[in-house]
Amino acid sequence: MPCSDVWYCDSPVGIHTIQFIVKRLCQSAGIIGYFTNHSLRATAATRLYEAGVDEQLITEKTGHRSNAVRAYKRTSDAQQASVSSVLHSGSKKHKLEELVDTSPTKFKQERCVNEETSDKEHKELREFKLSMPGMNLSMKF
């Protein structure tokens, strides 16, 4: 089945092809660091969770087995802001724009701590966001 307008499909692609694409995209976007094919897989799973896609569908699309895909289930800035807003102002509802700075940023790097790891195993997660005309790129790993 052709995938002309679909950027994510079930057709196998060579590992070296994807490595080249990831490297080229990062260089073109001015992103400094080492990113792998797995960075794309992790980002896809995280974005699907954020969009409310069912876990079973995420598992099928990303090729994960059993519950391994749950490692990518992270809360977004908008979800965190919404919770903070509810706690701060009671049941008063706000628009997303009021809760989160949605203005485009050229490049943003954040560091997070994975809450699923023990204190001994604190693993820092990185998130890179790039906004350009016609393209938004967010990579979490």
C-alpha positions in Angstrom: 0.0 0.0 0.0 1.6 3.4 -1.0 2.2 5.9 1.8 2.3 9.1 -0.3 0.7 11.5 2.2 1.3 9.3 5.3 4.5 9.9 7.2 4.0 6.9 9.5 2.9 3.5 8.1 3.6 -0.2 8.5 6.0 -0.4 5.6 9.5 -1.5 6.7 12.3 1.0 6.2 16.0 0.2 6.5 17.7 1.2 9.7 20.4 3.1 8.0 17.8 5.1 6.0 16.1 6.2 9.2 19.5 7.0 10.9 20.4 9.2 8.0 17.0 11.0 8.1 17.1 11.6 11.8 20.7 13.0 11.6 19.8 15.2 8.6 16.6 16.5 10.3 18.5 17.4 13.5 21.3 19.1 11.6 18.8 21.1 9.4 16.9 22.2 12.5 20.1 23.2 14.3 19.5 20.7 17.1 22.7 19.7 18.9 23.0 16.3 20.4 22.8 12.7 19.6 19.5 11.4 18.5 18.6 7.9 17.4 15.8 6.2 15.6 14.5 5.3 19.1 14.1 9.1 19.7 11.4 9.1 17.0 9.7 6.0 18.4 9.6 7.5 21.9 8.4 10.8 20.6 5.6 9.1 18.6 4.4 7.1 21.6 4.5 10.2 23.8 2.6 12.4 21.3 0.0 9.6 20.8 -0.5 9.4 24.6 -0.9 13.2 24.8 -3.5 13.1 22.0 -5.5 10.6 24.0 -5.0 7.6 21.7 -5.8 4.2 23.3 -2.8 2.4 24.7 -3.5 -0.7 22.6 -3.4 1.3 19.4 -0.2 3.0 20.4 1.4 -0.5 21.1 0.3 -1.7 17.7 1.6 1.4 15.8 5.0 1.6 17.6 5.6 -2.2 17.7 6.0 -2.4 21.4 5.3 -5.6 23.2 3.1 -5.8 26.4 3.2 -2.8 28.6 6.6 -1.4 27.6 4.9 1.5 25.8 3.8 2.9 29.2 7.4 4.2 29.8 6.5 7.0 27.3 3.3 8.1 29.1 4.3 11.5 30.4 2.2 14.5 31.3 2.3 17.5 29.0 2.9 21.1 30.0 -0.8 21.8 29.3 -1.9 19.0 31.6 0.4 20.2 34.4 -0.8 23.8 34.0 -4.4 22.6 34.0 -3.9 20.7 37.3 -2.1 23.7 38.8 -4.9 26.0 37.7 -7.6 23.8 39.3 -5.6 23.6 42.6 -4.9 27.3 42.6 -8.3 28.6 41.6 -10.8 25.9 42.6 -13.1 24.6 39.9 -12.7 27.7 37.8 -12.0 26.7 34.2 -9.5 28.4 31.9 -8.7 28.3 28.2 -5.5 26.5 27.3 -4.0 29.8 26.0 -4.4 31.3 29.5 -2.6 28.3 31.1 0.3 27.7 28.8 2.5 30.0 26.7 1.6 28.8 23.2 3.8 31.4 21.4 6.2 29.7 19.0 9.7 29.2 20.1 12.6 28.8 17.8 14.4 26.2 19.9 13.8 25.0 23.4 15.6 22.4 25.5 14.1 21.1 28.7 15.2 18.5 31.2 12.7 16.4 33.1 13.0 13.6 35.7 11.4 10.3 35.0 9.0 9.8 37.9 8.8 6.0 37.3 12.4 5.4 38.3 13.6 5.0 41.9 15.6 7.7 43.7 18.8 5.8 42.9 17.9 5.6 39.3 16.8 9.1 38.5 17.0 9.3 34.8 17.0 12.7 33.1 14.8 12.9 30.1 15.4 15.5 27.4 12.8 17.3 25.3 13.7 19.3 22.2 11.1 21.5 20.6 11.5 23.3 17.3 8.9 25.5 15.7 9.3 26.7 12.1 6.7 27.9 9.5 4.8 24.8 8.5 6.5 22.5 11.0 6.6 21.7 14.7 9.1 19.1 15.9 9.1 17.8 19.5 11.4 15.0 20.5 11.4 13.4 24.0 13.8 10.8 25.0 
